[in-house]
Amino acid sequence: MVGTTLSQQLNNYIQTMHEQGILDYHFDHVKALQNEENPRFVMEVISMFAHDAEAGIAHLTTVLNSAVVDFAKVISFVHQLKGSSSSIGGVRMALACREIRHACDNLDKERCLQLFEGMKQEYNTLKECLNIIFEMERSIVVANETRRRQPQMLETNRHQQ
């Protein structure tokens, strides 16, 4: 039962990420939405999150490094990043985004830049965690697909003989 072993390893890894405060219960909600009809759901959500987060971080980098910071734009991008990281269970990244938001309220560019560096570190930690989960999910999907095909292949071989 390779799939069962991989699933248990995945669950153990997710539990470890909970214990380290990297993921929270929101990730469990995402995982619960995955089913046999859509076995790649978690992988799709992770991919969308990573794509959106990379774009948001690139936009924030541009806005925060401009001579005159448009704090309304920073708030908008940070709000999007906070929402997406929170939705996928990235609690530490969401908290880092909230801190940047507070610095924006004070129009404090230097503090925003400092907090942005911390947020990027939290993103990299979350991204690494989610990449591992993605690869484990992919391995489970492949193992399950292979297992489903084996009886069909045996039946096909029996008919050909």
C-alpha positions as CSV (number, residue, x, y, z in Angstrom):
1,M,0.0,0.0,0.0
2,V,2.4,2.7,-1.2
3,G,-0.5,5.3,-1.4
4,T,-1.4,4.7,2.3
5,T,2.2,5.0,3.4
6,L,2.6,8.2,1.3
7,S,-0.6,9.6,2.7
8,Q,0.5,8.9,6.3
9,Q,3.9,10.6,5.6
10,L,2.0,13.6,4.1
11,N,-0.3,13.8,7.2
12,N,2.7,13.6,9.5
13,Y,4.5,16.4,7.5
14,I,1.4,18.6,7.6
15,Q,1.1,18.0,11.4
16,T,4.7,19.1,11.8
17,M,4.0,22.3,9.8
18,H,1.1,22.9,12.1
19,E,3.3,22.4,15.2
20,Q,5.9,24.8,13.7
21,G,3.2,27.5,13.2
22,I,3.8,27.6,9.4
23,L,0.3,26.2,8.5
24,D,-3.0,26.5,10.4
25,Y,-6.4,24.9,10.1
26,H,-7.2,26.7,6.8
27,F,-4.9,24.3,5.1
28,D,-6.9,21.4,6.5
29,H,-10.0,23.0,5.0
30,V,-8.3,23.1,1.6
31,K,-7.2,19.5,2.0
32,A,-10.7,18.4,2.9
33,L,-12.0,19.8,-0.4
34,Q,-9.9,17.3,-2.3
35,N,-11.7,14.1,-3.3
36,E,-11.6,11.2,-5.8
37,E,-13.2,13.3,-8.5
38,N,-10.6,16.0,-8.1
39,P,-7.4,14.3,-6.7
40,R,-5.2,17.2,-7.8
41,F,-7.1,20.0,-6.0
42,V,-4.5,20.7,-3.4
43,M,-1.8,20.8,-6.1
44,E,-3.9,23.2,-8.1
45,V,-4.5,25.5,-5.1
46,I,-0.7,25.5,-4.2
47,S,0.2,26.3,-7.8
48,M,-2.3,29.2,-7.9
49,F,-1.1,30.5,-4.6
50,A,2.5,30.4,-5.6
51,H,1.8,32.2,-8.9
52,D,-0.3,34.9,-7.3
53,A,2.2,35.4,-4.4
54,E,5.2,35.7,-6.7
55,A,3.3,38.4,-8.7
56,G,2.3,40.2,-5.5
57,I,5.8,40.2,-4.2
58,A,7.1,41.5,-7.5
59,H,4.6,44.3,-7.5
60,L,5.4,45.2,-3.8
61,T,9.1,45.2,-4.6
62,T,8.5,47.8,-7.4
63,V,6.1,50.0,-5.3
64,L,8.2,49.9,-2.2
65,N,11.5,50.7,-4.0
66,S,10.1,53.7,-5.9
67,A,11.2,57.2,-4.8
68,V,7.7,58.1,-3.5
69,V,5.8,55.1,-2.1
70,D,2.1,54.8,-3.0
71,F,1.0,53.4,0.3
72,A,-2.5,52.7,-1.1
73,K,-1.0,50.4,-3.7
74,V,1.2,48.7,-1.0
75,I,-1.9,48.2,1.2
76,S,-3.8,46.7,-1.8
77,F,-1.0,44.2,-2.6
78,V,-0.4,43.3,1.0
79,H,-4.1,42.8,1.5
80,Q,-4.2,40.4,-1.5
81,L,-1.1,38.5,-0.2
82,K,-2.6,38.3,3.3
83,G,-5.9,37.0,2.0
84,S,-4.3,34.3,-0.2
85,S,-1.7,33.2,2.4
86,S,-4.4,33.0,5.0
87,S,-6.7,31.1,2.7
88,I,-4.1,28.4,2.2
89,G,-3.2,28.3,5.9
90,G,0.1,30.3,5.7
91,V,-0.5,31.9,9.1
92,R,3.0,33.3,9.6
93,M,3.0,34.9,6.2
94,A,-0.5,36.4,6.8
95,L,0.8,37.9,10.1
96,A,3.8,39.4,8.4
97,C,1.5,41.0,5.8
98,R,-0.6,42.4,8.6
99,E,2.5,44.0,10.1
100,I,3.3,45.7,6.8
101,R,-0.2,47.0,6.7
102,H,0.2,48.6,10.1
103,A,3.5,50.3,8.9
104,C,1.6,51.6,5.9
105,D,-0.9,53.3,8.2
106,N,2.1,55.2,9.7
107,L,3.4,56.0,6.2
108,D,6.7,54.5,7.3
109,K,8.6,53.4,4.2
110,E,11.7,52.2,6.1
111,R,9.6,50.0,8.4
112,C,7.6,48.7,5.4
113,L,10.9,47.7,3.7
114,Q,12.2,46.0,6.9
115,L,8.9,44.1,7.4
116,F,8.7,43.2,3.7
117,E,12.1,41.4,4.0
118,G,10.6,39.4,6.9
119,M,7.5,38.7,4.9
120,K,9.6,37.4,2.0
121,Q,11.4,35.1,4.4
122,E,8.0,33.8,5.6
123,Y,6.9,33.3,2.0
124,N,10.0,31.3,1.2
125,T,9.4,29.1,4.3
126,L,5.8,28.6,3.3
127,K,6.7,28.0,-0.3
128,E,9.2,25.3,0.7
129,C,6.6,23.7,2.9
130,L,4.0,23.8,0.1
131,N,6.5,22.5,-2.5
132,I,7.1,19.4,-0.3
133,I,3.3,18.9,0.1
134,F,2.9,19.4,-3.6
135,E,5.4,16.7,-4.4
136,M,4.0,14.3,-1.9
137,E,0.5,14.9,-3.3
138,R,1.8,14.3,-6.8
139,S,3.4,11.0,-5.7
140,I,0.1,9.9,-4.1
141,V,-1.9,10.8,-7.3
142,V,0.6,8.9,-9.5
143,A,0.6,5.8,-7.2
144,N,-3.2,5.8,-7.1
145,E,-3.5,6.2,-10.9
146,T,-1.0,3.4,-11.4
147,R,-2.9,1.1,-9.0
148,R,-6.2,1.8,-10.8
149,R,-4.6,1.0,-14.2
150,Q,-3.1,-2.3,-13.1
151,P,-6.4,-4.2,-13.0
152,Q,-7.3,-2.7,-16.4
153,M,-4.0,-3.8,-17.8
154,L,-4.3,-7.3,-16.4
155,E,-7.8,-7.6,-17.9
156,T,-6.6,-6.3,-21.3
157,N,-3.6,-8.8,-21.3
158,R,-6.0,-11.6,-20.4
159,H,-8.2,-10.8,-23.4
160,Q,-5.3,-10.5,-25.7
161,Q,-4.0,-14.0,-24.9
